[in-house]
Amino acid sequence: MTLTDVLRSAVSSLRGNWLRSILTALGVIIGIAAVIVMVSVGQGTQSELDQMISRLGSNRLEVFGGASRGPARGGAGSEASLTDSDADAIRSEIPGVQYVATSVSGGGQVVFAENNWSTRWEGVNADYFPVNDWQIESGEAFSPRDYNSANKVVILGETVRRELFGDGDPIGATVRFGRVPLKVVGVLSAKGQGNWGQDSDDIMLVPLETGRRRMAAAAAQATPAAGAVATPRRADNVNRISVGVGRAEDLAFVEGEINALLRQRHRIAPGAEDDFQVRNIAEIVATRTQTTRLMSLLLGAVASISLIVGGIGIMNIMLVSVTERIREIGLRMAVGAGPREIQMQFLAEAMLISLGGGAIGIALGVAGALLTSKFGALPVQLDLQVVAMATGFSVATGLFFGFYPARKAARLDPIEALRHQG
């Protein structure tokens, strides 16, 4: 028998039991579709995380104040223990440091005309923009005079711009924060979701001294934003110091040097608790990346279970088919068909079921991934490698689970097969 004859015979046999063939292929259809959707979701999540990491900047250390002490202890960052001189010391005394950004922060209502929006604000220095990878979409950055003179100027995040101005151009307009009028000089490029899941664009930036002298006082009268950090208690206090390191391999060294330097500057006795915290963004990024990768593997494994169940269904039905067609097998052998031809025929039937189910599963999987991307909240990234992998799985399923029934049919004794009363 030629390959064409084998395929024609397999198609004829499957067509004669079309309902059973469709039900047999159902497991493969579900398995392939699940693999495509799950893997696409996993890859989409990984891709979105990679974009977040690129926006975050992994060669960075964050220094916060410690937990406030007293009758009611505060959370991390509530102790105003960091100062400008700490940042200057880090910049001048620790090698490998590229940027040192200081900031103060708070929250409240910002108003323009009849529109108002509750947001967070940060008073920043010039290094804040490169260390946090902020770009100016329109307008301009703060000038040296703005930083030195506590000028009443502001750069808006995209969310704040949209809520206050809609489709209008905010450059040159004046917004109010409490009783403080602020001239809009720029708008930040949109970043989207931040590293902790918050809206990175829901922010407005002012010069550091403007934040200290004007915003901190106005914030006491404004409605605080959720999660706003406590305002500084001294004229030179900062809430956070962000340190940009030139090389990733220097992060651990710089982190240790910052800890040692600040303990010395703050006169912390050996064994005493630090009044500051240093967070290594690279370690957080690595943990999140590993977690997402494991979740992608878990999703793929769960989906593969459906494919295995579908393959077992193919094997069971093919075994039933062999039992039902023992006399037919005996007749084929009697007219000259050898074990190889019998095995090829049943293996071809298993392959056709698997490939047919795989083709339908691929179509359903691609459609499901596209619908999930359009209507669902999960990120999806669909590429040809996923489809090729699904095709390979369907072929492997047919070969693996169809081999045993085909081998069993080929090993039947022709005489006993002819005597069988089916």
Residue pairs with C-beta under 8 A, 6 or more apart in sequence:
1 9
1 337
1 341
1 344
1 345
6 341
6 344
6 345
6 348
7 348
7 352
9 345
9 348
10 345
10 348
10 349
10 352
11 352
13 321
13 345
13 349
14 21
14 349
14 352
14 353
15 21
17 321
20 317
21 353
21 356
24 313
24 314
24 317
24 353
24 357
25 310
25 314
25 353
25 354
25 356
25 357
25 360
26 310
26 313
26 357
27 306
27 307
27 309
27 310
27 311
27 312
27 313
27 314
27 357
28 307
28 310
28 311
28 313
28 314
28 353
28 354
28 357
28 358
28 361
28 394
28 397
29 310
29 357
29 358
29 360
29 361
29 364
30 306
30 310
30 361
31 303
31 304
31 306
31 307
31 308
31 309
31 310
31 311
31 361
31 393
31 397
32 307
32 357
32 358
32 360
32 361
32 362
32 364
32 365
32 390
32 393
32 394
33 361
33 362
33 364
33 365
33 368
34 302
34 303
34 306
34 307
34 365
35 300
35 303
35 304
35 306
35 307
35 365
35 386
35 389
35 390
35 393
36 361
36 362
36 365
36 366
36 368
36 369
36 382
36 386
36 387
36 390
37 303
37 365
37 368
37 369
37 372
38 299
38 300
38 302
38 303
39 296
39 299
39 300
39 303
39 386
39 389
40 365
40 369
40 372
40 380
40 381
40 382
40 386
41 299
41 369
41 372
41 378
41 379
41 380
42 292
42 295
42 296
42 297
42 299
42 300
43 296
43 381
43 383
43 386
44 373
44 378
44 379
44 380
44 381
45 292
45 295
45 296
45 378
45 379
46 289
46 292
46 293
46 296
46 381
47 379
47 381
48 379
49 288
49 289
49 292
52 192
52 193
52 194
52 195
53 285
53 288
53 289
54 133
55 133
55 191
55 192
55 194
55 200
56 133
56 194
56 195
56 281
56 285
57 131
57 132
57 133
57 244
57 281
58 248
58 281
58 282
58 285
59 244
59 245
59 246
59 247
59 248
59 251
59 281
59 282
60 131
60 242
60 243
60 244
60 245
60 281
60 282
61 242
61 243
61 245
61 251
61 254
61 255
61 258
61 278
61 279
61 280
61 281
62 240
62 241
62 242
62 243
62 278
62 279
62 281
63 82
63 86
63 90
63 240
63 241
63 242
63 243
63 258
63 262
63 276
63 277
63 278
63 279
64 76
64 77
64 82
64 239
64 240
64 276
64 277
64 279
65 76
65 77
65 78
65 79
65 80
65 81
65 82
65 239
65 275
65 276
65 277
66 76
66 77
66 79
66 81
66 273
66 274
66 275
66 276
66 277
67 73
67 74
67 75
67 76
67 77
67 78
67 79
68 74
68 78
68 79
69 79
74 230
76 277
77 229
77 230
77 239
77 240
77 277
78 230
79 275
79 276
80 230
80 232
80 233
80 234
80 237
80 239
81 266
81 275
81 276
82 102
82 237
82 238
82 239
82 240
82 241
82 276
83 234
83 236
83 237
83 238
84 102
84 236
84 238
85 236
85 265
86 238
86 241
86 262
86 265
87 100
87 102
87 238
87 241
88 100
89 261
89 265
90 97
90 100
90 241
90 243
90 258
90 261
91 97
91 100
93 261
94 254
94 257
94 258
94 261
96 245
96 246
96 247
96 250
96 253
96 254
97 243
97 244
97 245
97 246
97 254
98 244
98 245
98 246
99 127
99 130
99 131
99 242
99 243
99 244
100 127
100 131
100 241
100 242
100 243
100 244
101 124
101 125
101 127
101 128
101 131
101 132
101 241
101 242
101 243
101 244
102 124
102 125
102 127
102 128
102 208
102 238
102 240
102 241
102 242
103 122
103 123
103 124
103 125
103 128
103 208
103 211
103 238
103 239
103 240
103 242
104 122
104 123
104 208
104 211
104 212
104 215
104 216
104 231
104 232
104 237
104 238
104 239
105 120
105 121
105 122
105 123
105 211
105 228
105 229
105 231
105 239
105 240
106 120
106 121
106 211
106 215
106 216
106 219
106 224
106 225
106 228
106 229
106 230
106 231
107 118
107 119
107 120
107 121
107 219
107 222
107 223
107 224
107 225
107 226
107 227
107 228
108 118
108 119
108 121
108 177
108 178
108 218
108 219
108 221
108 222
108 223
108 224
108 225
108 228
109 116
109 117
109 118
109 177
109 178
109 222
109 223
110 116
110 117
110 118
110 119
110 121
110 160
110 164
110 175
110 176
110 177
110 182
110 204
111 175
111 176
111 177
112 164
112 165
112 170
112 173
112 174
112 175
112 176
115 163
115 164
115 165
116 164
117 160
117 163
117 164
118 223
118 225
119 157
119 159
119 160
119 202
119 203
119 204
119 225
120 202
120 203
120 204
120 225
120 227
120 228
121 177
121 203
121 204
121 205
121 206
121 211
121 215
121 219
122 128
122 203
122 204
122 205
122 206
122 211
123 205
123 206
123 207
123 208
123 209
123 210
123 211
123 212
123 215
124 205
124 206
124 207
124 208
124 211
125 147
125 207
125 208
126 142
126 144
126 147
127 242
127 244
128 134
128 205
128 242
129 135
129 141
130 244
131 242
131 243
131 244
132 242
134 188
134 189
134 191
134 205
135 188
135 189
136 155
136 186
136 187
136 188
136 189
137 158
137 186
137 187
137 188
137 189
137 190
138 169
138 171
138 186
138 187
139 155
139 171
139 184
139 185
139 186
139 187
140 185
140 186
141 155
141 185
141 186
142 151
142 153
142 155
142 185
142 207
145 151
146 153
146 185
146 207
146 210
147 207
147 208
147 209
148 209
149 209
150 207
150 209
150 210
150 212
150 213
150 214
151 207
151 210
152 180
152 181
152 182
152 183
152 210
152 214
153 182
153 183
153 184
153 185
153 206
153 207
153 210
154 175
154 177
154 182
154 183
154 184
154 185
154 204
154 205
154 206
155 184
155 185
155 186
155 187
155 188
155 204
155 205
155 206
156 164
156 170
156 175
156 184
156 186
156 187
156 188
156 204
157 187
157 188
157 200
157 201
157 202
157 203
157 204
157 205
158 187
158 188
158 189
158 190
158 191
158 201
159 199
159 201
159 202
159 203
160 201
160 202
160 203
160 204
161 170
161 187
164 170
164 175
165 173
170 184
170 187
171 184
171 185
171 186
171 187
172 183
172 184
173 183
173 184
174 181
174 182
174 183
174 184
175 181
175 182
175 184
176 182
177 215
177 218
177 219
177 222
178 217
178 218
178 219
178 221
178 222
179 218
179 221
180 214
180 215
180 218
182 204
182 206
188 201
188 203
188 205
190 201
191 200
191 201
192 199
192 200
192 201
193 199
193 200
194 200
195 281
195 284
198 227
206 214
206 215
208 238
212 232
212 235
216 231
216 232
219 228
219 231
220 231
229 239
229 240
230 239
231 239
232 238
232 239
243 254
243 258
245 251
245 254
248 282
251 280
251 282
252 280
255 278
255 280
258 278
259 274
259 278
262 274
262 276
263 274
266 275
266 276
268 274
268 275
304 393
307 393
307 397
310 357
310 397
311 354
311 397
311 400
311 401
312 401
314 350
314 353
314 354
314 397
314 398
314 401
314 402
315 350
315 401
315 402
315 404
315 405
318 346
318 349
318 350
318 401
318 402
318 405
318 406
319 404
319 405
319 408
321 346
321 349
321 405
322 329
322 346
322 405
322 408
322 409
324 422
325 409
325 422
326 412
326 417
326 420
326 422
327 417
327 418
327 420
327 421
327 422
329 342
329 409
329 412
329 417
330 412
330 414
330 415
330 416
330 417
330 418
330 419
330 420
331 418
332 341
332 342
333 342
333 412
333 414
333 417
334 414
334 418
339 410
339 411
340 410
342 406
342 409
342 410
342 412
343 406
343 407
343 409
343 410
344 406
345 406
345 409
346 402
346 405
346 406
346 409
346 410
347 398
347 399
347 402
347 403
347 406
349 402
350 398
350 399
350 401
350 402
350 403
350 405
350 406
351 395
351 398
351 399
351 402
352 398
353 398
354 394
354 395
354 397
354 398
354 401
354 402
355 394
355 395
355 398
357 394
358 390
358 391
358 393
358 394
358 395
358 397
359 394
361 390
361 394
362 387
362 390
362 391
362 394
365 390
366 382
366 387
369 380
369 382
370 380
370 382
372 378
372 380
373 379
373 380
373 382
